[in-house]
Amino acid sequence: MNPVLDASVFVAAISPAERHHAQARALFASHPEASPYLVPALFRVEVIAALARRGESDHLLDLVDALIRGPRFYACPMDAALLDEAAIVARQARLRGYDAIYVALAISRNAPLFTLDREIRKRLEVAFPAVRVHEKA
């Protein structure tokens, strides 16, 4: 089964300066390379923006952009149904908008969510206990 990958996991996995770099790399690597991660269409923008804000080089940004466009990631469209589900998630779990989109994608695809965000995990335990959250490899 293809998991949904939170952008923060990917950013931490490729950024050695990140506090949770080792944990993020292990979590990212725990899913077979032959099977893509599911990500919302905004994933690419979110990752590039996070790295650009940190002042990463254009060379790194180009490499990451090419990787995201490759077969390791399947960008799911953010259609009306997904956004409706995200609004429900945001309301019931009291999550930020971007986080709610990742959770909604996991719910709609009956897929596990790979995230290191403890706040998301805690809020989902209460509001959406059926969502499988993976934070360790």
N, C-alpha and C positions, 0 to 999 in steps of 0.2 A: 504494500500500500504506500502511496506517495504522501509524505507528510507536507504540511504547510510550514515554510521556514520564515520566521520572524526576521526582518531586515537587521535588527540589532545583533542577532547571532552571526550573520554573515559579516557585518562590519567588524565585530570583535574578532572573528576568526581570521580576518586578513590584516588586522591592525595589531601588531605586537605591543603597542603602547596601551592597549585596552586592558583594563583590570581583569576581565574574565577571558583573556585571550586563549589560554590553554583549554579551559572548559568549553569555550565556543568552538575551537578547532576540533576537539574530540567529538562534540555533538554533531557538528557539520559532517565530519568524516564517518560518522556511524551509519549513515544512510548510503547504500550502494551507489557508486558512480553511474551505473547503467540505468538507474531509475531517477527521473527528474524530481526536483522539489517543486511543489506547487507554491506559487507566489501570486499575490494580486498584481495587476498591471502597474501599480504605483511603486512596486518594489525597486525597480531600476532607478527611478528618480530619487526615491528615499535614500538608497545606498550611495548614489553618486553625490547627492547633496550633503550627506553626513561626512563623506570623505573630503569633499571640496571645502566645507566649512573648517575642517581641521588643517587645511593648507597642504593636502597631499599633492604630489606632482601630477602634471597633465599625463605623463607617461603611465603612472599607476591608474589614474582615472580611466584612461583608454583601455588598459588591460582589464580592469574590473568590468567596464562596460561591455567589452567583447565577451567576457566570461558569462555575464548575466544574459546576454543574447544567445548564448550557446545552448547545447542540449541538456545541461545540468539543471536548467530552470524552465518551468513551464508557466508562462505568465497568463493568468486567468483574467478574462475581461471583468471590469467592474460594471456589470450591468445593473438594471433596476432591481432585480431580485436580490443580488448580493448586497446592494446598498440598503434595501429594505431590511434584510436580515441584520446588517451591521447597525442600523438604527435601533433595532430591538436589543441587540447585544449591548450597545453603548448605554442604553437606558437601564436595562436590568442588571448588568454587571458594573455599571458606572465606570466604563473604560473610556480612554481617549479615543477620538475618531479613528486614527490610524490603527490602533490596537484592535478596535472593534471590527475593522475590515478583515484583519488576519483571522480573528476568531470566527467571524461569519463564514469565511472561506473554509475553515476547518469543519465547521458545522455542516455547511452545504455539501461538502465532499466526503463527509464522514471520515475525516482524516485526522491523524494526530497533529498537534501543534508543537513545533520545536521552538522554544523560547527560553531565555534565561531571566526573563522579567518575573520576579517573584510576586509583584503586585497583580499581574495578570493571572498567574496561577492561583493565588489566594482568592481573588474575586470570582474566578471561574468555579472553584470548589463550592462556592455558595450558590451562584446564579445558574451555572451550567455544568453540573458535576459529571455529565456524560462526555464532555470534551476531554480527550486524552492529551495531557500536557507532558512533554518530555523536556527535561532540563539537564539530563545527564546521559552520557553515551552508554 
